[in-house]
């Protein structure tokens, strides 16, 4: 038995991941194909082919089912190995393929790369969480500090060593000095250093933060400053007895509209990816939850320039004020 074709390193499980093999037997036979995580030996899936002398199987559906698209949650500063990548091995009748490294998005895994845009437009406030995705080729260090009257005070100092590993950096901002005016993030791989400045701001009442992954597989976030309730509806079943009518709430939903601030050109391009992102999450009340969007709308001015992004979120309504 031999493999005649396998996916390239750096391929995405969002497309086809075809393995071809030949049994090298004179007569057809039944063949079992098993897909495993090369690091943990976890089985992603298996299939049985009947009476074949070779074949081609697409393992992308099996890998997709096992991958988590939810950004990790942490209460302390952490660097967490990302589920934006996995190392896969395929076994056919006990013969293992070479290990292939797969990613959420196609790219060359040997390049040190910041996969998130690190947008600073929304500023930073107590209760926010700094998030970004990084491909670590050998090592990386992350320093987060607040600036008080020109003097720095360290918030977090993290380091990570790995051979081509995608990681999620999560730094909750649990407190800031009342005199702090900026938060600075410094990212270094030992060769190059990048610095990002966030202005300290106060969040408006009703603001909400959504998270998604961009085309490169990096986590993105935006804090929508405006939210308002636009619709509530309920499904009720009625049962009439001899003396009265009984109504029971079967299901209820509310629709909340989120509206962005006026967007800069760079933010326009970044947020437009929400329109085609299949998975959207909200970071709220100390947790991350998937959200259902009923509409995604970009608003342009009379000259064709994008002004605002508007999203409608559908939420289960349990009664009371919202």
N, C-alpha and C positions, 0 to 999 in steps of 0.2 A: 504494500500500500504506500502511495506517495501523494503529496500535495503538488498540484500542478499550477495553482494560482492562489495567492493570499492577498488581502488588502495591504496597502502601504502603511508604514508608521505615520501617524498624524492624520489619518482619515477620520471622518466624522460618522458617528452612528446615526446622524440625521439623514444619511443617504444609504445606498446599498453597500454591504460589506460581504462580498461574495468569496467563498472558499470553493475551489475546485479540487477534486481528487480522483485518483484512479486506483482500483483495488489490485491491479496487476494479476488478476486471476483469470483462468480460461473460461470459467463458468460464472454466471450471475449469482450473487448472494445477497442476503439481507445485511444491511449496514446500519450501525447506530452512531449518530453524530452527537457529541456532547460539547457544549460551550461552557468554559470555566473562567473565573477570575484567576489570573496567573499568580497574584499575590496572596489571596486568601483561600484559593481552591473552591470558592463558592460556585455552585452550579447555576449558570444563567438559564440554561434550557437544554433540551435534547430532542432529537427527532430520529425516526427510524425510516430508512429507505428500503423498499422491498425489491429484490431480484434486480440488482444493478451491478455493473462492472466499473462504474464511476459516476460522478455527478457534481452538481454545483448547488451550494446552499447559501442563502443570504441570512446572516446571523444578526443583522441590525435590529429586527423586532425583539429578539431575545435580550439584546444588550439594553435597548431602550426601556424595557419593562423593569430593569433592575437599577437604572440610574435615577438618582434623586435630582429634581430641578428646584428644590426649595433651598434658599440660602441658609447657611447654618446660623443658629442662635447661640449667643454666649453672654454671660453676665460679667466676665472679666476679659481683658485683652488677650487674644489668642491668635495663633496661626494654625489653621485647620486644613489638612489635606482635602482637596476639592473632589466632588463627584463629577467634575467637568472632564475627568479623564479616567481611564481604566486600562489595565493591561490584560489582554485576553489570549487564551490558548484554546484551540479547537482539537478535540480528539476524535479520530475515526477508527473504530475497532481497536482502541488502545494505542494507536499511533498519534503522537502529539505534534501539532504544528509549531513552527517558531512563534515566540511571543510577539504580539503586535500591540502597540500603544495607540489607543483610540481616544478621541476627544469629542466634546460637544460641538466644536466648530473646527473646520479644516485649517491647519497651519503647521509650520515647521516647529517641532518641539525642542529643537536644539538652540533656539534663540531666546535669550533672556528678554522677557516682554511683560510690560504692564498691560493687562487685558482690559481693565476698566478705564474710563475716561478721566476719573478723578475730578469731576466738575466741582468747582468751588462756588458756583453762583448762588446756592441756597444758604451759604454760611454754615455755622455750627452753633448748637445750643445745648444746654444741659438736658440730658434725656435722649439726645441723638446718639447714633452709632455710626462711626466711620467704618466703611466697608469697601474693599477692593480685592480684585483677583490678580494673582501674580504667577507667572511661570518661572520657577526657580531652576536654573540650570545647575548651579553648584551651591550657592549660598545667597542669602539676602538678609538685610537688617532693616528694621523699621523703627524710627524714633518719632514719637508724638509728644509735642510740648505746647504749653500755653505761654503766651507772651504777655507779661505784666509790666507796663511802662518800659518796654524795650528789653526786659530781663526775662529769660526763659525759665520755665519750671516743667520738669519732666512729668508726663502723664503715663507713657508706656514706652518700653524699650524691648523690642522683640527681635529674635534671630532664628534663622531656619537654614538647615543644610540638607540638600537632597540632590540626586541626579535626575534632572528634568522632571520636576514635580509641579503640578498646578496646585496652588494653595489659596485659601480664602483668609484674608486678614480682617479680623473683627475687633474693633476697639470701642467699647461703650464709653460714652462721655457722661460719667455719673455725677461729676462735680467740676466746677470751674471757679476760679477766684472772681469775686465781684469786679475786680479791677482788670481782668483779662480782656484784651481787645482782639486777639487773634489766636488761632490754633494752627500750628505748623506741623506738617507730616513730611518726614525725610525718608526716602527709600533709596537703598544702596545695594549693589551687587558686588561691591569691592572694586569695580572698575568705573562705573558711572553712578552719579547721584542725582536724584530728582527731588525737588522740594515743592510743596503745595501749601498755600496759605488760605485759611478759612477765617472770615470775619465772624466774631462772636455776635449772635443776634438773639432776639426773643421771638419765639414762635407765636403766631396768631392763634387765637382760640378757634378750634375747628380744623386746623391744618392736619393733613394726613400724608404719610410717607408710603409710596409704592416702590417696589423693587422688581427688577426683571434682569434677564441676561441679554447682553448685546450679541451681535453677529460673531464676535471673536470668542464668545464664551465667558466674558467678564461680567461681574455683577454691576448693575447700575441702580441708582436711586434718585428719586425726586420728591421733594416735599411740596405738595399742592397747598397753597395758602388759603384757598377758598373751597368750602364744601357746603352744600345745602340739600335739604330733603326736597325732592321733586314729585314723589309719588308713593302712595301706600295702597296695597290691595290685599284682600283676604278672600279665601275660599271657605265657604260655610256650608255645612250640611244641616238640613232642617228635618226634624222628626215631629210629627203632630200626634199627640196623644188625645185621649177623649176630652180633656179639659184645657190643654194649652199646647203651645208650639215651643219645642226645644231646639235651640240652635247650637251647633258645635263647630268651633274653629278647626278647620282641617289643615290649612296652611296659610301663611301670611308672608308678604315680602314688602320691602321698602326699596326705593331707588334713590340713590344719593349721587349728586353731580359734583365732580371735582373739577376745578378750573385752575389752570396754571397762572402764574404772573406773566407779564409781557416778556417774551423770550428773546434773548440775544441770538445771533446767527449760529453760534456754536451749540447753544442749548436747543435750538430748533432741530438741528441735525440729530442730536443725541436723543431727544424725546420722541422723534418721529419713529424710532424703533419700537416704541410701545404699540404702534398700530399693527405691527406684524409679529409681535412676540406672543407665542402660544401660552406662556405661563406668566402670570402677574401675581405678585404677593404684596401684602401689606404688613408693615412692622408697626404693631400697635399693642399697647397694654402688656408689654413684656413678652410678646410672642410674635411669631411670623405665621400668617395665615394666607392661604390662596384666596383670590378674589375672583368673582364672576363679573365680567364687563358686558353690559348690554349694548353699549355704543362707544365708539372711539372717534373723535371728531377733531380735525384741525381747522382753525379759523384764520382766514387771510384777510388783509386789508384791501382797499380799493386798488392798490398798486401790485397786488399779488404777493406781498410779504407776509410770512406766517407771523401771527400775533400770539395766539393762545391755543393751548391744547385742552380739550374738554373730554372727560370720561364719565360714564354712568356706571356705578357699581350697584349690583343687585345683592341685597342682604336679607337674611331671614329676620323678620320682625316678630319679636316676642311680646309685643305690647308695651305700653308706657311711652315715655318721651325718648326721642332719638336725636 
